[in-house]
Amino acid sequence: MSAPLFQQGQAQLRQKQYADAIATFTQVLESEPFSVDAYCQRGLAHYDSGNVYAAIEDYGKALEIDSKSAKAYYCRALARLSLKNVPGTMADVELAIGCDRTYAAAHKLRGIVHRKQGDIQAAISDFKVASGLYLDQKDADGARQCIDKIEEIRPKTPNPTAPITKAPAVPPPLSEKDYFTQILDRAKIGQLSQALSDINWVLQADPQDGKAYCCRGLVYCKQGNYQAAVADFNQALTLKFEDAITYRGRSKARLNLKDPQGAISDCNQALFLSPEDSDAYVARGNAYRGIGHNLGAIEDYAEALRLNSNNADAFYQRGLTYAGMQENPQAIADYQRAISLFCAQEEWFNYQQVLAQLNKLQPPAQTESHGAPPKPPQTQHERLWQRLLELLGGNQDLARGIVRSTKSQYPGRSEEWYLETVILNLEEHMR
């Protein structure tokens, strides 16, 4: 190994110069492409810099070279745990212990995972083993940490004179800006190939990431590849990513595969997990409409709007249901509200879809071919209003609704500012 270069990378890592450390270990790997230690160290630099998936990829490459590297399994387990991928963490930590039964940190980590899973006895057992191994290695601090963990979770002998109190609630997980949110944002604006490329890279780095399979299933749904979507949602559930969004996504795929009963079942499960999920009510409403139960669908859309009055899709789907029932005034009102919301949210694909449906029921006003020609607009406000009507096919109700929605989003501006803002958004999208 290029010892001086490797030591330089380690020094940079200790000094938290992560970009420099990554570059240095990359140099080491260019000359020694089978260095397990270099991959592990570069993975650690990626991990400490916040690029967890790049770290997992490096640990995976280390294991391709040496499938018995307990260190690589342990490091990948830590990375997976930071992503809340508990099944993947447990699989790796078991492999680390299988490669090295004296690996104290691995036993400690397995105890932490057992504790997360609620298996207190297994956790205590692992912490005991880890503390003994730390003592054998003359690591008093490591042993003390494990003993402290045992004391934290060891069942206490009840005091018969003490009042009975309710156990404290488990704190909710910390909120985080999800990497997958960025992928889904790309898919939302139509960058489906880029979104799939990104998620495939994640799954190459960590094929046991249930959230990644769920995310790819959602992208496949947007692509219209519903068979692949169902397969990914099933895999997510197999890996214990039993989130409401998984069931809700699978319900959409099942509905498009002509399985409305399966879709309803999935929505019921989603609502069991998350009773306040407005989108799950929309999804179940869609499934009810698929079996002809229109009144049930309308009830679900109303509940979705009770939970989230700005759920544009709920207005759109309810409009479709009313249109199918030949109740056109209600459909038109819902379409107009959906269009205003989609415009404010800059979801232009959905905006155009609803506009097309609205124009089927309420064709744009046509200019009369006889009589005196209209006067040209004189003021800036009139010119802007005319331009907006041109963009919306003469639909004045729709124009007023979009302007009203923009005003609620940006209060206190001039009338001309609102008109210009709406026009610029529409023109940019239409380009």
N, C-alpha and C positions, 0 to 999 in steps of 0.2 A: 504494500500500500504506500501511496505517497504520504509518508508520515508527516512531514512538515505542513503540507497543504491540509491534511485531515485535522491536524492540531489547530491550524489557523481557523478552520471552520468551527471547531468546538469552542474556541475562544470567542469568535463572533457570536455564537449561539448564547454563550454565558453573558455576553454584553448586550444581548437582545437586539443585535444587528441582524435581523432575520433575513432581509433581502441579500445582504452580503454573504451570510452563511449558506443560503440556498445556492448562490452563484458558486461559492467555493466547493461545496459538496458535489455540485454538477460537474465542476472541473475534475474532481477526483473520479467521478463515474465515467467521464470521457476516456480516462486512461485505464480505469479498472472497472469495467461495466458489470462485473459480478461481485462487487463489494456489498455484502449484506449490511455491514455497519454504516457504509456511506448512505445507502438508501434509508436506513432507520434514522440516521442523524438528519438527513434532509427532510424526512417525514416529520421529525420533531420540530424542525424550523418552520415547516409549513403549518403545522398544528398550532405552534405558539404565535404565529402571525395571523391566525384566524382562518386559514384556508384548510379546513378539516378534510374536505374530499380529496385534495391533492395529497394530504398526509396519508390518508387511507390507501390511495393509489400507490404511493411509495412503499408502504408496508406490504402491500400485496406483491409488488415486484421483488421485495426482499424474500418473501415466502416462495415465490416462483423459483428463486435460486436455492433457497434452503428451507424446505418444508418442515424442518424440525427446529426452527428458530423461535425459542420461547419468547425472546425479547420482542420480535416482530409481532407475534400474536398478542402479546400483552399491550404493546403500544397501539395496535389497531383496535383492541378492545376499549382502551381509554378513549380513543377518537370516536368510536361508535357510541359509547356511553354519553359523550358530550352532545350527540345528535338524538339522544333519547331512544336509540335503537337497542332496546334491552335484549331481544333475542340474539342479535348479532354479537353484542357484548358477551353474553353468556357462552355462545359458541366459541368465541376466540379465547376467552379466559380458560375454558375447559381444555382447549388445545394447548395453551401455554403451560398449564399444570401437567398435562399429559407428557409434554416434552421435558419438563423439569419439575419434579415433585417438591424440590426444595425452594421453589420460587416464592418467597414470602409475600412479595407485593401482589402476585397473582392470586394467592389464597385470600389476601385482604380484599382485593377487588371483587372476587367471587362472593365474599361475605357481604359487600356493599350491594351487589346485584340481588342476592337472596333477600336482603332487607327490603329493597325496593319492591320485590315481588311479594312481600308479606310473610316469607318463610323465616321466622325469627330463629327457630332452633337451628336450621341449617346455617344461618348467618353467624350465630354464636359459635358453632362448631368451626367454621372457617376462620373466624377471628382468633380462636384459641390456637389453631394450627399455625396461623401466621405469626402470632406473638411468640410461640415457641421457636419458630424458625428465625425470627429476628434476634431472639436471645442467643441462639446458637451462633449467629453471625456477629454477636457482640454489638447489636444495634439497639441500645436501650430506648431511644426515642421511638423507633418503629414499634417495639414491643408495647410501650406505654400507650401509643395511639390505639392499638388494637384492644388493649385492656379497657381503655376509656370507651371504645365503641360497644364493648360487651356490657359495660355498666349502663350505657345509655338505653339499651334495648332489653336488658335482662328483666323478666317479669318480676315485679316487686311483690313482697308478701303483703296482703291487704291488712290495713289497720281497722279492726272492727269498730273503733270509736270514731274514726274519721268520717266526715260526711261524704256521701257519694256524689261525685261530680262527673259531668259529661266529659269524655275525652276530647282534647282539643282537635279541631278539624285539621286535616292535612292541608298545608298551604298549597294554593294552586301553582302550577309551573310558571316560571318567569316568562313574560312575553318576550318574543324575539323577532327581529326582522328576518323572516324565513327566506332562505335561498330559493325555495320552491315558489314563493310568491313572485319573485322576479321572473322565473320561468313562465308562470301562468300569465303574468302581465304581458310578456312577449306573445304568448299564444292569443291573448285577448285582442291584440292589435293586428293579428293575422300572420305573425312570424312563426308559423307552426314548425317549419323545418329546423329553424334555429332552436326552438324550444325542445324539440325531440332530440336534437344533437346534444344539447346541454344535459338533458335528463339521462340519455344513454351513457354519457360520460360518468355521471354520478353512479349509475348502476354497474358500470364496469369497475369503478373504484370500490363499490360496496354492494354486491348482489343481494344482500340480506336487509336492505333498507326498505321497510314496508311503506314509508311515506313516499319514497321515490316511485314505487309502483303505482300508488294512488295518483300521484301527480301525472305520471305518464298516461294513466287511464283517462284522466280529465282532458289531456291534450289530444289523445286518440278520439275522444268524443267530439271535440271541436273539429277534428279532421274528418269525422264521419266513419271512422274505422271502429265500429261498435263491437265486433267480435274480439278484436285485440284489446279494446277497453275492458270488456268483461273479464278476459283472462288476467289483465293486470290488477283489476280490483279484487279478483279472487286471490291472487298471489299476495296482495297487501293484507287481506284478512288472514291468510295462512300465516303470515309473519306478525300477526297480532296487532296490526294497525287498524284497530276497530274503532274508527272515528266516524262521526255522522257523515262527513263529506265522502267517505268511501262508499257507504250505502247509498247516499244520494246520487253520487256519480254512476254507480252501477244501475240504479233505477232508471236513469236517463238512457243508458245503453240498452237495457232490457226493453224499455218501451219502444225504442227504435228498431229492436229486433222482434217486434210483435209479441212481446211477453208482458202485457199490462199487469197481470196478476203478480208476476214476479217483481215488477216495478213497485206495485203497491206494498208488497211485503217488505221490500228494501226501505221504502219511505217510512213505514211504521217503525222499523228498527232504528232508522236515523232519528226519528222523533222521540223514541224511547231514550236514546243516548243524549239528545239535545232538544228538549221540548220547546225551546224558544227559537228554533231554527226556521226563520221565515222562508228560506229557499227550499227547505224540505217540504213545507206545505205547498209551495208552488209545484214542486216535482210530483207530489201526490195528486194535486189537482190535475196535472197533465195526464197522469195515469188514469184517474177517474174519467176524464174526458175520452181517453182511449177506449174505455169499455162502454161509453155512452151514458155514464152517470154524470150528466152535466150539472145538476143541482149540487151534488157532492163536490164537484170541481169548484163551483162558484163559492161554496162555503169555505173551502180550503184557501182559495185566493183571498177571500175577505179576511181570514185569520192571518195570512201572510202579511197583509197590509195593516192589520191591527198591530202586528209586531214590528213592522218596518213600513211606515207610510211612504217611503221613497223607493220601494222595491219596484223598479220600472218593469221588470219581467212579469211581476204579478198582474199589473195593469194590462200588459200586452196579452198575456195568456187568458186573462178573463175576457178581454175584448174578443179574442178568437172564439172563445166559448159562446159569448153572446151572439157573435156573428153567425155561428153554426146553428143557433136557436132562432135566427131571424129577428133578433131583438136589436135592430140596428142603432137606435139612439144610444143605448147603453154601450154598445160596442164602440161607436164613434167617440163617446166621452172617454172611455178607457184608452183607446188608441191615442187620443190627443194628449192625455196625461202621460202616457208612456213615452211619446215622442219628446215632450218637454223634458222629461227626466233623462232620457238617453242623450239628448243634446247637451244638457247641463253636465252630465257625466262623461261627455265626449266619447260615447260608445257608438261610433258612426255606423258600423255594420248593422247593429240592432236598430239604430235610428232609421236606416233605409228600409229595413224589413217592415217595420211598423208603418212607415209612410206609404209603402206600396199597398199594404192592407187597407189603410185609411182611404186611399184614393179609389179603391174598389167600391167602397160604400159611399164615399162623398167625393166625387170627381172635382178637381180644381175648377174654380170659377173661370168661365171663358169670356174673353173680351167680345163685346157686341160688335157685329159687322156693319151696323147701320147707326144713324144718328150722328150727332156732332162728336168729333174726336175729343177725348179727355184732355183737360188742360195739363201742360207739362208741370212737373213739380217745381215749386218756386224756392222753398226753404230747404236747408240742409236736412232737417227732420223728414220732410216729405220725400226728398230724394233717397234717403236711406230706407225709409219705409217701402218705397216702390221697389228698390233693389231686393229687399228681403222678400217681398211678395213674389218677385220674379224667381227667386231661388226656391220658393215653396210652392210654385205652381198656382199662385193666387189664393192660397188657403189662409184667409185672414185669421180665423180662429186659432189655427196652428201657430201662426206668427205671434199672435198675442200671448199664447200659452208659453212659447219659448222665451219671449222677452220677460214675461212674468217670472218664470223660473230663474232666469239670469239675474233679475232684480233681487230675488230672495237670496241668491248666492253671493251677490256683491252689492249690498245696500249702499245708498247715499251717492250714487253717480248720476250723471246727466242722462236724459233720454237718448241723446245722440250716442253717448258712450255705450249704452246697452245695445242699441241697434248695430253699431259698428262691431262690437264684440261678437254678437251672434252671426253677423254676415261674414266676418273674418273666419270664424270657426267653420261655418258651412262651406265657404269657398276653399279653404285649405283642404277640407276633406274631399271635396268634389274634384280637386286637382289630382 
